Amino acid sequence: MVNRCARPYYGEALALLAEGHTAQDIDAAMMAAGYRLGPFALIDLIGADINLAASEGLSAAMQNHPRYHVFDALKAQVASGNLGRKSGQGFIHPAQTTANAHPEFALRIEATLINEAAWLLHEGGTTPESIDTAMKLGLNFPRGPFEALAQHSKPTVLATLQSLAANAPDALKSRYAAAPFLIR
């Protein structure tokens, strides 16, 4: 549950990176939103190789659905040996320049986290409370996806997902398809 619901934390951060934003700014946005570690600091802590293996495994298990797209930047980090703390070089390790927190980055990442949790809920076998608890305990997130949904509202999350879909490359548009729970 945690590994699956966490994919957007990394994936949407990697999408932002692919758009030309810096890892430092993306992490700063998430830390300003209350997260103890930004997605790139977390990748550097875990190891880019471990994150890549988890991403590829989940992508394969989910029939390569665009929600589990494995971004080239992560593959490049591993190919270059920049695995994070264990190699001494990663996305943000060692600490680099100062960063600017952009609140829209946090909303974007949280909207995709919420959507993935809502898809998991739609598939059955769990509850919003269980997902929230798992994400808070498993990743030390300040709030679970459904708590974040209560903070942002369904209309805001839906508008964010629709905007992301409208601007995504064709191959990734379905990455942002809203779960039925969010549409009701």
BELQUI-V250316 format. One record per residue. N is the residue number from 0. RES is the residue in one small letter. PHI is phi as a letter, one per 30 degrees, with the letter a starting at -180 (none if undefined). PSI is psi in degrees with one decimal (999 if undefined). OMEGA is omega in whole degrees, 0 to 359 (NA if undefined). Layout:
n=N res=RES phi=PHI psi=PSI omega=OMEGA
n=N res=RES phi=PHI psi=PSI omega=OMEGA
This chain:
n=0 res=m phi=none psi=-49.5 omega=183
n=1 res=v phi=d psi=-46.1 omega=182
n=2 res=n phi=d psi=-42.2 omega=180
n=3 res=r phi=d psi=-49.0 omega=183
n=4 res=c phi=d psi=-21.3 omega=180
n=5 res=a phi=d psi=-17.3 omega=183
n=6 res=r phi=e psi=-42.7 omega=180
n=7 res=p phi=d psi=-25.7 omega=178
n=8 res=y phi=d psi=-43.1 omega=178
n=9 res=y phi=d psi=-46.4 omega=186
n=10 res=g phi=d psi=-45.8 omega=181
n=11 res=e phi=d psi=-31.4 omega=174
n=12 res=a phi=d psi=-41.1 omega=178
n=13 res=l phi=d psi=-33.1 omega=175
n=14 res=a phi=d psi=-42.3 omega=177
n=15 res=l phi=d psi=-41.2 omega=178
n=16 res=l phi=d psi=-42.3 omega=179
n=17 res=a phi=d psi=-25.5 omega=178
n=18 res=e phi=d psi=-3.4 omega=176
n=19 res=g phi=j psi=3.3 omega=177
n=20 res=h phi=d psi=158.5 omega=182
n=21 res=t phi=c psi=150.7 omega=176
n=22 res=a phi=e psi=-36.7 omega=180
n=23 res=q phi=d psi=-43.5 omega=180
n=24 res=d phi=d psi=-38.7 omega=180
n=25 res=i phi=d psi=-46.2 omega=178
n=26 res=d phi=d psi=-40.5 omega=180
n=27 res=a phi=d psi=-38.8 omega=179
n=28 res=a phi=d psi=-42.9 omega=182
n=29 res=m phi=d psi=-36.0 omega=178
n=30 res=m phi=d psi=-37.9 omega=176
n=31 res=a phi=d psi=-26.0 omega=178
n=32 res=a phi=d psi=2.2 omega=175
n=33 res=g phi=j psi=-0.5 omega=180
n=34 res=y phi=d psi=138.2 omega=182
n=35 res=r phi=d psi=-34.3 omega=178
n=36 res=l phi=b psi=138.1 omega=173
n=37 res=g phi=d psi=169.2 omega=183
n=38 res=p phi=d psi=-35.5 omega=181
n=39 res=f phi=d psi=-35.6 omega=174
n=40 res=a phi=d psi=-37.1 omega=179
n=41 res=l phi=d psi=-41.1 omega=175
n=42 res=i phi=d psi=-44.2 omega=180
n=43 res=d phi=d psi=-36.1 omega=179
n=44 res=l phi=d psi=-47.2 omega=181
n=45 res=i phi=d psi=-39.9 omega=185
n=46 res=g phi=j psi=126.4 omega=180
n=47 res=a phi=d psi=-33.3 omega=179
n=48 res=d phi=d psi=-40.2 omega=179
n=49 res=i phi=d psi=-43.2 omega=179
n=50 res=n phi=d psi=-41.4 omega=179
n=51 res=l phi=d psi=-44.8 omega=180
n=52 res=a phi=d psi=-42.8 omega=179
n=53 res=a phi=d psi=-41.5 omega=180
n=54 res=s phi=d psi=-45.8 omega=180
n=55 res=e phi=d psi=-39.1 omega=179
n=56 res=g phi=d psi=-44.6 omega=179
n=57 res=l phi=d psi=-39.4 omega=178
n=58 res=s phi=e psi=-45.7 omega=179
n=59 res=a phi=d psi=-42.9 omega=180
n=60 res=a phi=d psi=-28.0 omega=181
n=61 res=m phi=c psi=27.8 omega=177
n=62 res=q phi=h psi=37.6 omega=177
n=63 res=n phi=h psi=34.0 omega=176
n=64 res=h phi=d psi=141.5 omega=181
n=65 res=p phi=e psi=-21.7 omega=176
n=66 res=r phi=d psi=-20.9 omega=182
n=67 res=y phi=c psi=25.3 omega=180
n=68 res=h phi=e psi=135.1 omega=177
n=69 res=v phi=c psi=114.1 omega=186
n=70 res=f phi=d psi=145.8 omega=183
n=71 res=d phi=e psi=-33.4 omega=181
n=72 res=a phi=d psi=-36.6 omega=178
n=73 res=l phi=d psi=-43.1 omega=177
n=74 res=k phi=d psi=-40.7 omega=181
n=75 res=a phi=d psi=-38.4 omega=178
n=76 res=q phi=e psi=-45.5 omega=181
n=77 res=v phi=d psi=-44.8 omega=181
n=78 res=a phi=d psi=-33.8 omega=181
n=79 res=s phi=d psi=-4.1 omega=180
n=80 res=g phi=i psi=7.7 omega=179
n=81 res=n phi=d psi=81.0 omega=189
n=82 res=l phi=c psi=-4.4 omega=182
n=83 res=g phi=j psi=-143.6 omega=185
n=84 res=r phi=e psi=-38.4 omega=184
n=85 res=k phi=d psi=-24.1 omega=178
n=86 res=s phi=c psi=-9.0 omega=181
n=87 res=g phi=i psi=-2.3 omega=179
n=88 res=q phi=b psi=133.1 omega=179
n=89 res=g phi=a psi=-154.3 omega=179
n=90 res=f phi=d psi=-44.8 omega=179
n=91 res=i phi=b psi=-1.7 omega=180
n=92 res=h phi=c psi=128.6 omega=359
n=93 res=p phi=d psi=164.4 omega=182
n=94 res=a phi=e psi=136.9 omega=183
n=95 res=q phi=c psi=-139.6 omega=187
n=96 res=t phi=d psi=168.3 omega=175
n=97 res=t phi=d psi=163.0 omega=186
n=98 res=a phi=b psi=161.5 omega=175
n=99 res=n phi=c psi=125.4 omega=179
n=100 res=a phi=d psi=124.0 omega=177
n=101 res=h phi=c psi=109.6 omega=183
n=102 res=p phi=e psi=-28.9 omega=180
n=103 res=e phi=d psi=-26.0 omega=176
n=104 res=f phi=d psi=-43.6 omega=180
n=105 res=a phi=d psi=-43.0 omega=178
n=106 res=l phi=d psi=-43.8 omega=181
n=107 res=r phi=d psi=-46.6 omega=180
n=108 res=i phi=d psi=-43.1 omega=180
n=109 res=e phi=d psi=-35.6 omega=178
n=110 res=a phi=d psi=-40.1 omega=179
n=111 res=t phi=d psi=-32.8 omega=174
n=112 res=l phi=d psi=-46.2 omega=179
n=113 res=i phi=e psi=-45.3 omega=182
n=114 res=n phi=d psi=-43.2 omega=179
n=115 res=e phi=d psi=-41.8 omega=177
n=116 res=a phi=d psi=-38.2 omega=179
n=117 res=a phi=d psi=-36.1 omega=175
n=118 res=w phi=d psi=-42.5 omega=178
n=119 res=l phi=d psi=-43.2 omega=177
n=120 res=l phi=d psi=-42.3 omega=180
n=121 res=h phi=e psi=-35.5 omega=181
n=122 res=e phi=d psi=-16.1 omega=174
n=123 res=g phi=j psi=168.5 omega=176
n=124 res=g phi=i psi=4.9 omega=179
n=125 res=t phi=a psi=175.7 omega=180
n=126 res=t phi=b psi=160.3 omega=175
n=127 res=p phi=e psi=-39.7 omega=180
n=128 res=e phi=d psi=-40.0 omega=179
n=129 res=s phi=d psi=-41.6 omega=179
n=130 res=i phi=d psi=-45.6 omega=179
n=131 res=d phi=e psi=-46.3 omega=180
n=132 res=t phi=d psi=-43.9 omega=180
n=133 res=a phi=d psi=-42.5 omega=182
n=134 res=m phi=d psi=-36.7 omega=179
n=135 res=k phi=d psi=-42.4 omega=180
n=136 res=l phi=d psi=-39.1 omega=184
n=137 res=g phi=d psi=-33.5 omega=184
n=138 res=l phi=b psi=2.5 omega=181
n=139 res=n phi=i psi=33.3 omega=176
n=140 res=f phi=d psi=149.4 omega=181
n=141 res=p phi=d psi=-21.8 omega=180
n=142 res=r phi=a psi=154.0 omega=176
n=143 res=g phi=d psi=170.7 omega=182
n=144 res=p phi=e psi=-37.3 omega=181
n=145 res=f phi=d psi=-28.7 omega=171
n=146 res=e phi=d psi=-38.2 omega=176
n=147 res=a phi=d psi=-36.8 omega=177
n=148 res=l phi=d psi=-42.3 omega=178
n=149 res=a phi=d psi=-33.4 omega=179
n=150 res=q phi=d psi=-41.6 omega=186
n=151 res=h phi=c psi=-35.3 omega=183
n=152 res=s phi=j psi=148.3 omega=179
n=153 res=k phi=e psi=-45.9 omega=181
n=154 res=p phi=e psi=-38.1 omega=179
n=155 res=t phi=d psi=-44.1 omega=180
n=156 res=v phi=d psi=-44.9 omega=179
n=157 res=l phi=d psi=-43.5 omega=179
n=158 res=a phi=d psi=-38.5 omega=178
n=159 res=t phi=d psi=-46.8 omega=179
n=160 res=l phi=d psi=-41.0 omega=179
n=161 res=q phi=d psi=-40.2 omega=178
n=162 res=s phi=d psi=-42.0 omega=178
n=163 res=l phi=d psi=-43.2 omega=179
n=164 res=a phi=d psi=-41.3 omega=182
n=165 res=a phi=d psi=-30.4 omega=184
n=166 res=n phi=c psi=-2.8 omega=182
n=167 res=a phi=d psi=153.3 omega=171
n=168 res=p phi=e psi=151.4 omega=184
n=169 res=d phi=e psi=-41.1 omega=183
n=170 res=a phi=d psi=-17.7 omega=183
n=171 res=l phi=c psi=1.0 omega=183
n=172 res=k phi=e psi=-41.4 omega=182
n=173 res=s phi=d psi=-10.0 omega=174
n=174 res=r phi=e psi=-29.3 omega=186
n=175 res=y phi=c psi=12.5 omega=177
n=176 res=a phi=d psi=127.8 omega=184
n=177 res=a phi=d psi=138.9 omega=175
n=178 res=a phi=d psi=149.0 omega=181
n=179 res=p phi=e psi=-35.7 omega=179
n=180 res=f phi=e psi=-34.0 omega=182
n=181 res=l phi=d psi=-20.4 omega=183
n=182 res=i phi=d psi=-28.2 omega=181
n=183 res=r phi=d psi=999 omega=NA
